[in-house]
Amino acid sequence: MQVQADTDTPRSSPAGPTPGLRHDWSMQDAQALYALPFNDLVFQAQSLHRQHFDPNQIQLSTLLSIKTGGCPEDCAYCPQSVRHDTDVPSENLLDTTAVVTAARAARAAGATRFCMGAAWRRPKEADFQQVLKMVEAVKALGLETCLTMGMLTEDQASRLKGQGLDFYNHNLDTSPEFYGEIITTRTFQDRLATLEHVRNSGMAVCCGGIVGMGESAQDRLSMLIQLANLPRHPESVPINLLVRVEGTPLYEVSDIDPLEFVRIIALTRIMMPLSVVRLSAGRDDMSDELHALCFLAGANSVFYGDRLLTAGNASVDRDRRLFERLGLKAGPV
């Protein structure tokens, strides 16, 4: 199966679908891609990638937990849930000064986007007002801003946009079919509703998922179909490899084949050719060779820094050495 893309397609449009992109992917379409020989699949993904991006440019984002632990949700992968017996403490919302200090350090290390994450089901008004101040302060540093803090109302999305927030992250996590095995405290439709509020506000959407949670290959394809068939593709698509944490229900789940992970990256690039595809959680356990294959398959962004929300991440020094060996240059993509 060969997918063609219009090389003159604009990188983004202010509203509505982008001309030339597909939003009608079927399971049969995705399975046909998935069944390609590995070399053919990666070649097709890299060919599409080169039509729209510099293949040797990589965007760096840094993620900071601004409110850790104590989340009432029951996401089976998450050590921040109060329902799981992990060693993650419940902490208060950071003050703006601490966030700005971390953002300055991220900028100095080469990050161009600063992402803030809060372990909430949905933000309360007093906390929300404090987060608005954080967004304004980080934006003033010249960084792109991204935020994830659970479900949003239409009004909250509009206020975040008005404060200058560039991206809101709200992952689908997995397929609609497997979703109930991972989360029961909010529905798949709840997630779609928040994404609609974010899109309607004019902010860019950051939305992806997690692989390696015990889902089937068909579930992974179904998740990508959901993303690719949104009215507009997410501008940013983070693909996370499960980080198994003792005390969570998924601690004993088996690892997935690394080449399967590369296939998912390749399909993400082919199905959403204008989106930035980010290697997110799980990079600390990925070899340099696996990183290189993912970049070849169309990934062009990483979470950069020694720590994500609560999990370790590939070190800055390791990343710098890897980028140098691969000839990758950090910057906007």
N, C-alpha and C positions, 0 to 999 in steps of 0.2 A: 504494500500500500504506500503510495507516494503522495505526500501532502504538499501542495503548492501554496505559496503566499505571494501577495502583491508587494513587490519591493518598493513601490511608491506609496504604500500605506503610511499615513502619518502615525507618529509614535503615540499620540494621545489626541483626544478630542474633548471639548468642554462638557458635552452632555450627550447621552445616548450611546448606542453601539458604535464602535469604530468600523468604518467601511472596510470590507475585505477580510474580516475575521469571522470565523465560524462560531455559532452559538447553538448548533443543532447536533452535537455529538451524540451518537448512540453507543450502546454497549458493544454492538457488532463492530463499529468503527474502531473503538478503543482496543478491543481484543485483537483486531487485525494488525494494529500497530504493535501491540504487546508481543504478538507471535513472530514478529520479524526476527531474523538472525541478529544477534547482538551487534555485530559490526554495521549491518545495514541500518538498524535503528539509530545508533549513535551517529552515523554519518548523516542521516536525514536530519537529526536534531541539530548537529553542528552546522549543517548547511543553512538551515533556517535561522539559526542564531547569528550567523555572519551577515545575513540579509538586513538585520535590524540593530545589531550591536557590534562594537569593537570586541573581537573574541579574546583580546589580551587585556581588557579592562575589567576591574572588579570593584564593586561598591562595598564599602565597609560600614556596618552599623554596629553600634554598641548598645547593649541592653542593661538597664538598671532596675532592680526591684525597689520601688518607692514605698511599697507597703507589703510586707512579707507575712505569710502564714495566716491562720485563723479563717480560711475561706469556708463558707458553709456548703459549697458544692461538693459532689461526690465523685469528681472525675477520677477514674481508676488509675491514671498515670501520675497524678499530681501529689507531691509530698506536702503541699501547702494546705491540703484539705484537713479540716478538723476531724473528719471521719476516719483518717488513717493515722496509725501509730508510727510516726516518723520523728526524727530529731529536729525538725524545722520549727523554731519557736514562732509565736505570734507577736508581731512587732507593730508599733504605731507608724502612721504615715510620716515619712521623712520631712524635714523642713526644707524650704526652698533653697536655703544657702547650701545645704549638703548636696542637693541635686545639681545645682549650678557648678559646684566644685567638681563633681563627677563628670559633668558635661564638658567642662574645660579640659579635664584630663583626657577624655575621649577624643576631643578635637585635636589636642596636641599629639595624640598617638596615631592620627590619620583618619579617624571616623568622620563621615560626612552626615550621618544621621544618628540621632540620639533617641533611643526608644525607652519609654518608661512603662513599667508594669506594676499593677496593683492587684493583690489577691482579694477581689470582691466579687460578689454575685452581680451587684450593680452599685454604683457610687451613691452615697448619701450626699445631701446638698452641702453640708459644711465641708466635707472632704472634697467635693467637686469644686467648690470655690477655691480651695487651696491648690488643687491640681491646675486650675486655670492660671494661677499665678506662676506655677512651675513652667507651664507651656510658654507663657510670655517671656519668662527669664531665659529659658533655653533658646528660644527663637532669636532673642536679641544677640546671642553669641554667633549667629550666622549658620547654625546647624539646621538641617531638616529635623522636624519633630515628629515622633510617632508615639502613640499611647495605646495601652491595652488595659482595661479595667472592668471587663465584664459587659453586661448588657447596657445599652443606652436607649433613652427615649429620643423622640424626634427633636424635642427642645434641647436636650443635652448635646446632641450632635451638632445642632445649629450653633450653640454657644461655643463649643470647641472650635468650630470652623471660624467663628468670629474672633476668637483669641489667637488665631494663626496656626492651629494644629494642621500639619501637612497630611499625616497618615493616621488612620485608626486601624489597629489590628484586632481582628476577631475571627479566629480560625474555625473552620467546620469540624476539624479534628479527624473525622473519619466519614465513612459512607452513611447515608440514611439507614441502610439495612443493618449495619453493625453498631450504630450509634447507641442504642439502648443497652448494649453490653458494656459500654464505657461510661456513660453518664445517664443518670435518671432524674437529676434535680433541675434540669432545664431541657427543653425539647430542641430538636433540630430546627423546627420552625422558629423558635425563639432566636436562634443564631441568624437565620435568614432575615428576620425582622430588623435586628440591629444593623446588619449589612445594608439593608434598604435605607435605614435612617442615615447612615454614614454617607452612602452614595447620594442621597437626596440633598444632603447638606453642602455638597460640593467638595468634600474632602476626598483624598485618594484612599482606596481600600487596600489593606494588607490582609490577605486571607489565604490560608493553606491548610495543612493538616499534619498528622503524625503517622508514620508507618512503623511496623514492628510491634503492634499491640496485640497480636494474635489474630488479626483480620486476615481474610483470604485475599488472593491476588485480585479477584473480582471486586472485592470491597475497595481496594486501592484505586482501581479503574473507576469505580462508581463515584468515589470522592472527587477525582479529577474531572469527571463528566459534570458533576454539580458545579464545580468552579468554572469550567470552560463554558457552561451554558447559562451562566448569569447574564443579565442584560448587558453588562459591560464586564470584561475580564478584570480581575483585580490587578492594580498596577504593580503590586508586590505579592509574590507567592512564596511564603516560607514552607519548606519541606523539612520536617523534624524527624529524626531517627530516635525512637524511644530511648530515654535514659531510665534504666530500671533502678528504682530506689527501694531499699528495704523498708517494709512496712506498708507499701502500696500493694493493691491487688495484682498488679502486673509484674511484680518483682521476679517471679519465676518463669515468665514467658520466654520462649526460645528466640534467639537472634534470627534475623532474616539473612538470607544470602546477600552479601554486599553487591553482587551484580544485579540482583533484583532492585536494590535501591537505585543503582545507576539507571536501570530501565525506567523507573518512576520519574527520575529527573528528566530523562529524554522525552518521555510522554508529556510531561508538564511543559517543556519547551515547545514541542510540536503543537500541542493543543492550545497553548496561550503564547504565541510567538512574540508578542510585544511586552509581555510581563517580565519584570525582574524576578528571577528565580533564586531564592536565598537558601543556602545550606544553613540550617539553624541548630537546634539542639542535637546532641549526639556526636558532634565533630571531635570531641576529645578522644573518642574511641575509634575514629576513622584513621586509617593509614594515609600517608602522603599519596600513595598510589590510588587509593579510592577517591581522595580529593581530586586528583588530576583527572580521573575518569568522569567525575561529576561535572567538572568545569568543561571538559570536552563535550559532554552531553547537554550543555546549555546553562548550567548554573553560573550566575555572574554576580553574586552577592554572598557575603557571609556575615554572621554575627562575630564581631571582633572584640577581643578582650578575654581576660583570664577567667571570667565568670559570667554566667547568664543569670536568671532569676535566683535560683538556689543551687544550680548544678555547675560543676567545673566546665571549662571550655578550652579549646586549643589555645595555647599560650600565644601572646603577641609575638614573642621571639620566634616561636615555631612557625607561625603564619608568615612572618617576614622572610624567613629563610625559604619557605615553600614558594612564596610568590616570586622570589628572586630566581629560584631554580626553574620555575615554569615560565618566567618572563612576563608575569602579570603585573600590571600597574594599577595602583589604587586610585580611585577617583570616581566622579559621577559617571553613570553608564547611559 
